[in-house]
Amino acid sequence: MDTKLDPSRDDLPLMANTSHMLVRHYTLDLDVDVESHVIEGTTVLFLEDENSLKKRTRSTQETCQLEAEEACRLRTPEPCRVPMTSARSFSCKVGCSDFATFGKGEKDPSAKDGNHDNQEQASGISSSKYCCDTEHHGREDFLLVLDCCDLSVLKVEEVDVAAVPGIEKLTRSPKLTGVCEELRNEIVGELVTLPAHHWREQLDYYALCSRAPGCGELFFDTDAWSLRIRKTGAQTAMDFPHAIRIWYKTKPEGQSVTWTSDQSGRPCVYTMGSPINNRALFPCQEPPVAMSTWQATVRAAASFVVLMSGENSAKPTPLREGCLSWHYYVTMPMPASTFTVAVGCWTEIKPETCSSNDLATAGPLPPSATDSRSVGICGHMEYPCRFQNTSATTQELIPHRVFAPVCLRGVCQETLVRLLPPCLSAAHSVLGTHPFSRLDILIVPANFPSLGMASPHIIFLSQSTLTGWSLCGTRLCHEIAHSWFGLAIGARDWTEEWLSEGFATHLEDIIWAEAQQLSSHEAQEQQELRACLRWHRLQDELQNSPEEMQVLRPSKEKTGHVSDSGASVVRHGLNPDKMFMQVHYLKGYFLLRFLARRLGDEAYFSFLRKFVYTFHGQLILSQNFLQMLLENIPEENRLELSVENIFQDWLESSGIPKLLQQERRRRAGAECALARRVGTEVAKWTRANRRPRRRKRGEQEDVFEKLLPDQLVLLLEHLLEEKTLRPRTLQSLQRTYCLHEQDAEVRHRWCELIIKHKFTEAYEQVERFLQEDQAMGVYLYGELMVSEDARQQQLARRCFELAKEQMDRFSAQVVAEMLF
């Protein structure tokens, strides 16, 4: 694999050698300095080597075969195939040192001379003399490779877990006496494989071990994308220390961390895990197969609230004056990319009145509730699973909180706080057991580059979603759906984004209709209207994007394949344009809608709940879903449907799938009533636009009907196809529908009309949109520049100058390329 990568290249490298060692748990201990824009501290990695993984995988597979051989065959992910390495014994050279911790800025007295930091960067793994030789064992030291970017790594050391009082009860080998590498690795091996019902004890031991003293520094070096660590004499993964501590600092320019100000002008920071994921927040293993748990202690000034992807609703602990400490943990193994933290002067927005069935203040069910009993076999690695907890399976409404800058309190109470309970209940009705025990929602700063992002136990929402009941509800349902598709069930290959975004887009309509308690006819009408809108967007998207980026499965038969070390790349992962593309949302949505129609809605959603139960806690590829679905479609409804045909037509080709084209042609002229009403209104507006200013005597003026927000979007999209709209027509449009007061989706289309027809008296509304709705405004910059109108181009540059310092860096990069 080429490690001398240009950061501007399209493909994102995943460097970690996950086939040799996997991180099973991260313990983070961090200080957040908002003034200097730095997060610093330590992370302790608890590792499992390939031989232990293989033994455990074989044992798990044998148990599953005894209990349910066929079910296990469907549910168990393929194990990593890695070259075998030989084990060798270690002599005990380091004695047991006193149990100690070292504070911020203190030097670890166990540090040894002669170890190297990252002042001199190596040219790459392939040319490093420390590279692991997998063919000639014993000749080279084993090299642990972690994904790392924009971090200052200060020191790496082995952790003496044997120094933890009482830890010896985890060992099984009475022959091991004294403290040596083999003993320490055995302790970690037993710790990471503790049964799920010992989750609390396991977390306590992780915390104690993470504070244990170091027992020798490790050699390391870095390049643009990785941190590489070795120990002299450790020639295999089995010999390498299984608990290591990394001292590091983030860099202000690090691409995983966004330092900005909230809507009240207060400083804050949040992490997106995108597009380079979390490697600029902490050294980690980025490939999806590196599923791990974590716990984190974060210290910040007392005026700040720390929110994080964690199972517990953390309460701050006072430390020194003016400083608070927050602690979160996760017991469900997840990819490191899903870890999220946000630190700011957030305030909790509570309902103005609490109803008797409001569970927002109730405590989450503990992972190991006393009434938990097995309801079936799970195919995932062992953890305290909510699907095995009968109380959790019937819990329609999980505990939830809403946080935002205080200036947004009113609008949050009016929309988001009221919508959250029915949307959560509706998601449970559609998909079953909530995979996560609680949920926080944070309204992030204006520079957040999308409408929302879901992480375990926490959702980020753009302020743009608060401007309308329908937009807020649908986006909320979209992000809630990610708890099942994208988080509880993840893609084993990140190029298959449709497995997350296509599902969430399809499900948002279903969940939103359930949340509104619509009749089946009303729900169908609403969903048909939204399908019509998405059809327009898909056509536009495909006309304005490169063909190679329209493919949902670009690696084809190599999807999910990795190198012998476990390293891989994410196709187009570094292309800033990809952030603004919706092809994987839209084509994935239409594929799922097509399949649901073939199976029938009732049977499809019954199947979907079965699929969720089968694959929760696991990583999948497209064929896992498609094979199981096709097995549930009656033979007479398949009509030559096969996994291979779906791959070829829907996932591995650019453009519009043939079956979708045929369906749209069959349905031409058969729009739903909501869409037909829009067509009638469009005809009225086109007549009004052609009509002379003075009407003929006796000619009646058109009366325009009130339209729903989605209907308004469709209306404006149709009017965008008109070559010319007169200023008086645009004035009448704005006045009739109060367009400047509509939700962000409507106002975006209205701004497009303003720009296209140079409606100068409404330019102020475009400026407002570009400042307040940055998640949606990038496209408008392009429209302003393409027009080649001097006044519009000046408007674009002026708005960019005002916003660029706070704007998301990838959005700023794309806009700058448009403007200059």
N, C-alpha and C positions, 0 to 999 in steps of 0.2 A: 504493500500500500504506500503510495506517495505521501510522505509526511511533510514535504516542503510545499504546503498548500498556500496559495494566495487567498487571503481572507475575502477577496471580492469574487471568488469563484462561486458558481451556483451550488455545488454540492457541499453539504455540511458533514465533516468527518466525525465519526464516532470511534475514538481511538482505544478505548479501554479493552484490555485483553480478558474479556469476560469468560472465555472458554477455559481459562486456567484458574481464575479465582473470582469469586463473587462477593461483593459487600452485602452482608446480611443485615447490618444495622449501622446507622450513623448516630453519634452523639455530638451535638453541636453546642458550643459554649461561646456566645458572641456578645460583643459590645457594639452598639450602634451610635455613631457620632454624626449627627445630622449636620453639624456645622462644617466638618471637614469632609463630608461625603465619603466616609469610610466605615466599613464593618470589619472588625478584626476579632480574632480569638482562635479557637481550636476546633477541630473536628476529629473525633476518634472513630476509626473504621474497624468494625469487627468482621473478619473475612472467613470464608469457607473455601477450601481448595477443591480442585476438580475430582480427586479421588474420593473425598468425603461426599461430594455431591452425587457421584455415580453410585456409591454404595447406598445412599439414602434414597435415590431415585429408584434403584432396583428393588429395595425393600418396600417402598411405597407402591410400586407397580405390582409386586407379588401380592401384597395385602389387598389391593383393589381387585386383582383378578380372582382372588378367593371370594370376595364379597359380591362383586358385580363386574365380571370380566368385560362384557360388551360395553357397559356404561363407562367403565374406566378407559377403554380403548378410545372412545369418542372424546373424553374430557381431558385426558392427560396430555399436556403439550409435549412435543418432541424434545427429548433431552439434548443438550449440547453435545456434539460429537467432537472430541478433542484428542490430540495425540497423547498417549500414555507417557507419564514421566516416572522415573524410579525414585524410591524413597531412600534416604540415607539417615544415619543416626547423627545426633549432635552431642558434643561433650558439653557439660555444664560449666561454662566459663564465668558466668555472671552470678553473683550471690544475691540473696534476697535483701533489698534495701528497705529503709524505713518508709512507711506509708506517708506520702506527702503530696501537697499540691503547690503549684507555683502560680502566683498572681500575674496580672497583666504587667509586662515590662520586666519581670524577674527572669533571671537566667537559671535554667535547669542545671543543678550541680552535677548531674550524671552525664552531662555532655562530654564527649571525647574529642580530643584534637584530631585533626586530619579529615574530618567529614566535610563535604562540599555543599554549598547552597547553590542558588540558581544565578549567581553573578555571571557565569559564563554559560551561555545556552548552547546545548548540543545541536548538531545539525539535523538530527532525526533519528528515529528508532532504528531504521534499517541499516544505518551506518555506525550505530553506537557499539562500542566494545563491550557494553554491558548487556547486550541483547541476549534473550534466552535462546539457546540452541536446542530446538525440539528434536533434532535427529541424533545428536551426539551428547547424551546426557552426561552431566558431570564436568563438562569443559568450561561452561560459562555460568555466571550467577544468574539466578532467575530475576526477571525484571517485572515489577508490577506497574502497569500503565493505567493511569487515571485520566479522565477528560478534565481539562483545566485550561482556562483562557482568561487573560486580564486579571490575574491574581499575583500578589507578591507572596510567594511561599518562603517562609523564614526558617523553618526547621521541621524535620521529620524524625520521629523517634519511635522505637518500640515501646510498648506499654507493658509494665510488669504486673499483669493481672493476678499473678500468684501472690502479690502482696496484699490483696484484699482479704480482710479477716473473714473467716468462714467459707471462703471460696473453695476450699479443698473438698467440700462435700460434693462438688460437681465432678470430681475426677473418678474414674473407674479402675485405674491401673494401680494396684497397691505396690507394684514393683518400682514405680517411679518415686524416687526420693530426691530431696534437694530441689533447687529451682533451675530448670533448663528450658531450652526452646520447646522441646517435646511436651513438657508439662504445661507450659503456658498455652501452647496450641491446643492441647487436649481440653484445657479449661474453656477456651473460647469455643471449641467444637461442641462441647456439651451445653454451653450457654446458648448458642444460636439454635440449638435443636430441642430446647426445653418444650414440653407439651403445651398446647394452647391454654389449658386451664391454669398454667403457672405464669400467665402473662405479666401479672403485677410483680411477682418475684423476679422475673426476667428483667423487667424495666429497672427495678432497684439495683440488680447486679450490674446492668449496663452502666448505670449512673456511678456506682462505686468504682467499677473498673476504669471508667473514663477519667476518674480523678486519681488513679493510681500513679505512682512515680514512673518516670521513664527509666529504661535500662539499656540505654545506648542509642546514639543517633544513627540514622540510616543515610546512606548516600542518595542524592536525588539530583535531577536536573529537569529543566522545562524547555519546551518550545512553544510555538504559537498556540498549539491545541492540546497539549498534554503535559502531565507531570509523571516522571518515571522514577521509580524508587527501587533500590536494591540493597541487599545486605551481603557483605563479603562472606563467601562460603555457603550461602543459601542457594543451592543449585537447582532446586525444584520448588514448585508451589507449596508442597507439603512442608518444606523446610523453612519457608519464608514466614516471618512473624505474622500471626493472625489477628493481632490487635496493634494498630499503629496510630500515633497522634500526629496531626499536621497543624503547625502554627502558621497562620497566614493572615493577609489583609486583602480586602477588595480594593480595586482601583476606582476612582470616581468615574472614569470613562467605561467601566465594565459594562458589557452589553446585557447582562442578566439583571442588572439592578438599575432602577430609575429613581433618581433624586430630583424632586420637583417641589412645587407648592400646591396646596389644596385650594379649593374654591374660596376659602376664607383668607388666603394669603399666608397660611402657616406652612412651615417646611414639613416635608414628609418623604418617605421612601417606600417603594413597593417593588416586588420582583414579579416578572411575567413568565419566566421559564421559556421564553421565545424571543427570537428565532434560534438562538444558540443554547437554549435551555438553561440549566442552572450552573454550568461549568464556570461562570464568572462570579458565582456566589459562594461555592465551596467545591473543592476537588471531589469528583464523584465518578461513578460509572454511568454514562448516559444511555447506552443501548437499552431498549425496553426490557430485554430479558433479565437485566440486573434489578430484580424486584427486592426491595429492602424495606425495613421499618426504620423509624427515626424518633429521636426525642431531642428537644432543643431548649436551651435556656438562653433567653435574650434579655440583655440589660439596656435600658434607655432612660433618658431624662424623665422625671416624674410627670411632666406635662403630656407625655405621649402614651398612646394605647398601642399595644403590640397584638396583632391578629396573625394567625398562622393556620396552616393546614394541620389540625390536630383534633383528636377525639374528645379532649377535655375543654371546657370553657374556662380557660386559665384566669386565675385571679392574681393580681400583682402582689409581689412580696417586697416591702421596703428594705433597701440595703442601706447605703450611706445616705446622707441628706441629699435630697434632690434626685435620687436614682431609684428606679424600680426594676424588679426582675420578674420575667414572665416565663413559664415553663409549659410546653406542649409535648404531646407524644402521639404516635400512631402505631397500632398493633397489626394493621393489615398491610402486608408487603405491597409496595407500590414502586413504580419507576421513579428515580430521583428527580426527573423532570417535572413531576407533579407537586413537588414541595413548593410552597408559597409563603411569603411573609410580607406584611405591610405594617409600617410604623408611622403613626401620625397623630394629630390632635383630633381623633375621631370621637364622636359622641354617639351613644346608643340611642336610636330612635325607637321609642316604645309606642304601642297603640294608645290613643287617647283614652279609650275605654277597653277594658278586658272582658271578654265574654267568658261564660262558665266553662266552655270547652276549649279555651285558649291554652295550648300546652307550651307556649313560648318560654315560660319561666320554669317549666318542669325540668328535672335533671335527666340526662340521657341514660338509657339503660346500660348498665355495666356490661362489658364484653362477656363476662361469665356469670350471667344472671342465674339465680338458683332454680328458676323454672325451665332452664334450658334443657332440651332433650332432642335427640337426633330425629330429624324428619326426612332423612335421606342421606345419600352419599355425596359429598362435595369432591370435585376433581382437582381442587387447588391445593397448594402446600398448606400445611396446618397453620391456622391462626384463629383467634376468637371470632367466629363467623356469625353474623347476624341472621343468616339464612338458617342456622341451626338453633336459633333462639325463638321459641314460640311467641314470646311477648313481642319481640321485634317484628315478626312476620305480620302481626295484626296492628302494628303501630302506624296509623294513617298519617299522623302529624308528628314529625320529629321536632325536638326543641330547636328554636331558631331565633336569631337576633339580626337586627339591621343597624349598620354603622354608617355614618356620613359626617362631613363637616357640618357644624351647627347651622350654617346659613341655608342648608338644604333640608332642615328639619320639617318644615311645613309641607313641601312637595313630596317628601318621602312618606309622611304620615297619610297624605291624601291618596297616594297610588301604591307604592311598593309595600308598605306595612299591611295594607288592607288586602293586597293581592296574594301575598306569600302563603297564608294558610290554605286557601282553596286550591292554589297551584300545587302545593305539596301533597294535599289529599288526593287531588286528581292524578298526580303521577303515581301514587301508590295504587290507585284504582286500576290504572292502565298496566303498570309494570310489576306490581307486587312489592315485596320487601324493600324498604329503603336500604341501600348498601352501607350507608354511613349513619352514625348515631345522632348527629346534630348538624346544624348549618348556620354559618355566619354569612351575611351579605354586606359587602362594602361598596359604597359609591366612591369610585376612584377619581383622581384628579382629571381635569379636562383634557390632558395630553394623552390619556389612555387611548391606544390606537385601534381599539375594536369596541363593539357594543357590549361584549361580555367575555368572561373567561371562568371556567369551572376548575376547581382544584378540590382535593379531598377536604370536606367539611367547610369550605369557604368558596364563595362566588364573588368575583369582581364584576360590577356593572358600571357602564358609562352613564354619565349624567344625562346623555341624550335620551336614554330610555325612560326618563321620568316625565317627559313632556306629553305623554298620551297614555290613556288606559290600555288601549289595544297593543301598542308597541311595547309597553312595559310588561304586559302579561305574556305576550308571545316570546319575548326575549328571556323572561324569567323561566318560562317553561322549557325553552331551548337549553338553558344552562342547567336546570334541574335534571333534564334528560341525560346530560353528560355523566351524572352520578352512576348511571347504569352503563351507558355506551361512551367509552372514552376513559373512564376511571375504574369502575368495578370490572368491566371487560375492556381490555386495551388491545391495540393493534401490535402484533409482534414485529411488524415492519412499518415504520412511520410513513412510508410512501403511500400506504393504504389509508389515507385520512378519511376517506368516505365512510369507513367503519365507525368513525366517531361523528363527523360532521353531517354526513348524509342521514344517519339515524336520528341525530338530535333535530335536524331540520324537519324530517318526516314526523317525528313524535311531537314536536312543539304544537302542531295543529291539533293533534288528537288530544293532548293533555289540556290545551287551552280551551277546546270545546267542552271537555269534561268539567273544567274549572268554572266555566260559565253556566254549566248545567243546561246546555242547549238540547233541544230535541234532536232526534236522528236526522230529520230533514234540515233543520237549521244548521247542524254541524256539517252536513254534506254540502250545503250551499256555501258556507264560509270556506270550507276546504277547497271547493272547486274554484272559488274566486282567487284564493291564494295560489292555487296551481296555475291559474291563468297569469298572475303576476310573475311567478317564477319562470314560466315559459318565456315571457318577454325578456326577463333578465338573462336567462341562459342563452338565448339567441344573441343578445347584445354582447355577452361575455365571450362567446365563441368567435364572434366577429372581430374582437379587439384583443385577442391574446394569442401568443405563439402556439402552434399546434402541439409541440412537445410538452407544453404545460397543461394541456387539456386532457391528458391521459391519467386515469385514476390508478393504474397499476403499471407504472413505467418499467419496472424490473421484470415483468412477465414471469416466466418460469423460475427466475432467480429471486423472486420475492421471498424475503425471510432468510435468504442465504447470507452467511457471514464468512470472513476469512477464518483460517485455522485458529487465530488468536481470539476471535470474537469481534474484531473490528469491522466496521462497515461505513457506508455513507448514506446520507439522506439526500435523495435527488432533489436538486433545486432548493435545498434547505437554506442557502445563503442569499438567494435572489430576493431583493427587497420587494419586487413586484408581486411575489407570491402571496405576501401578506394581504394584498387587496383583491386577490382572486377568489371567486366563489364557485369555481367549476366543481370541486369535490363536494361542496354542499349541495349544489343543484342537480348534478348528474346522479349523485348518490340518492338524493331525495326521489327523483323520478324513477330510479331503478326500484327502490323499496315500494313506492306507490304502485308501480306496475306489478310487482310480485304479490302485493297485498290484494290487488284486484283479482289476480289469478286464483289465489287461495280463498278469497272472501274475507272481509274485514274481521268477522267474529273468529273464524278459524285462525287467521293470521296473528291476531293479538294473543290468542290462546297459545299458539306456537311460540310467540315471542317471549311470553312469561316462562315457558318451558326452556327456551334457549338461554334466558338469563339465569335460570336456576342451574342449568348444566355447565355454563361457562363462566359464572361469576368468579372473580379472583384469579382469572387466567388471561393469557394473551392469545389472540387468535389471528388467523389469516382469513382472507375472503372465502376460501373454500370450506372452512369450518362452518360458516353460516350458510352458504349456499347449498352444501351437501345435505345438511340437516333439514333445511327448508324444503328442498325438492323431495325428500323422503316423505314429507307431510302433505305434498300436493297430490291429489288423486291423479291417476294416470291420464284420465280423459281431459284434465285441465292443463297438463304439462305442454302439450302441443309442441313436442320436440325441444322443450327447454332442457338444457343441460348446463353443468358448470362451465364446460368448455365454450359453449355458445354465448353464455353471459359474459365470460371473460372477454371473448373476441369482440362482441358488439358493444358492450357497456363499459368495460373497465380497461381494455387495452387498445382502444381506438380513440382518435381525436374526433371532434365534431359531435353531431347529434346522433345517438343510436338509431338504427333503422326501425326497431320496434316502437320507439318513442315517436318517430316521424309518422309511422303508420297510424298510431293511436291518435295523434293530434289531427291528422287528416280525416280520420273517421269522425272525430268529434267537432270538426269545423262547422260552425253555424249552430251548434247545439250547446251554447254556453248556458251556464246556470242563470237563474233569475237575477241575481245580484250583478253579474257581468252584463246581462242584456240591458239592465237599467242604465249601466254606465254607457253602453253603446247609444242608447236613446239620448242621454245628456250630451255626449260628444257631438251627435248630429245637431243638437240645438246650438251648441257653441260654434260649430263651423258655419251654420246659417247666420248666426249673429255676427260672426266675423266678416262674412261677405256682404252683409246688409249695409246699405248706405247710412250715413249718420242720421239723416231725416227719413223716418218711416213713411210709407204711403198711408194715405188716409184710410182708416178702417183696419189697417194691419195690426194684429195683436202682438204684443211683446211676449217672448217665451218666458214661461215660468219654470225655474230650475228647481229640481227636487233636492232635498237634503241627502247627503251621501255619507256612508261610513268611511273611516280613514283608509281602509284598503281600497274602497271604491274610488276615493279621491286620488290615490296613487295611480290606479289604473287609468282614470280620466286624464290625469296630467301626462302619463306616458303616451296615451293616444294623441293628445294635443301637441306633444313634442314632435310628432311626425308631420305636423302641418308646416308647410314651407314658411308661411308668414302669419303672424297674429298681430293685429293692430294694437296700439297702446290702449285704446278704449276697451278692447276685448280683455286685455290683461288687467286693466283697472277693474272691470266688472267681475272678472274671475276672483281677484283678491277680495273684493268687497262681498261677493256672494258667499264665499266659503271661509272668510276670515283666515286666509292661508297663513299669515304670519303668526297665528296662534295655534296652528295645528302641530301634530307630532313631527319628530325629526324626519321620518320617512317622507311625509307629505311635503315638508318644507324643502327637503333636498330636491325633489322633482320641481318644485316651484322655483327654486334658485336656478335650475337648469333652464327653465323657460325664460327667466329674467335675463340670463346670459345670452341665450340663443337669439332673443329678439331685442337685445340691447335696451331693455326697459329701465332707463336710467333712474327714474324716480324710486325704484325699489332696490338700487344697488346697496343701500344701507343694510338691507336684509341679508344680502350675500355676505357682507363683511361680518355681520353678527354670526351667521352660520359658521363661517371659517374660524372664528374665535371660540365659539361655545360648543361646536359639534365637530371637534377635530377628528373623532373616530370615523366620520363619514365625509369629511370635507376634501380629502386629497383629490378625488376625481374632479371636483369643481375647479381646482387650480389648473388642471389640464384644459378644461373647457374655456377658461378665461384666456389662456395663452393661445389656444388654437384659433380663436376668433380673429387674431391679429388686429384687434381694436386697441388703440393706444391707451384709452381710458381704462378698459378692462384689464389690460396687462399691468398698468400702474396700480390698480386696485389689488391685483394678485400679489405684486411685490410688496406693497404696503402691509397687507395682512400677514404675509410671511415674515416680514421683519419684526412685526409685533409678537408673533407666536413662536418663532424658530428656537429661541433659547429654552422654552419649556416643551417644545414639541418632541414627541418620540423620535429617536435618532433615525430610525429607518423611514419613517414618514417624512422627516425633514430631508433625508437623502433623495427620496423619490421626487418631492416637490422641487428641491433645488435643481434637479436635472431638468425639470419642466421649465423652470423660470430662467435659467442662465445657460 
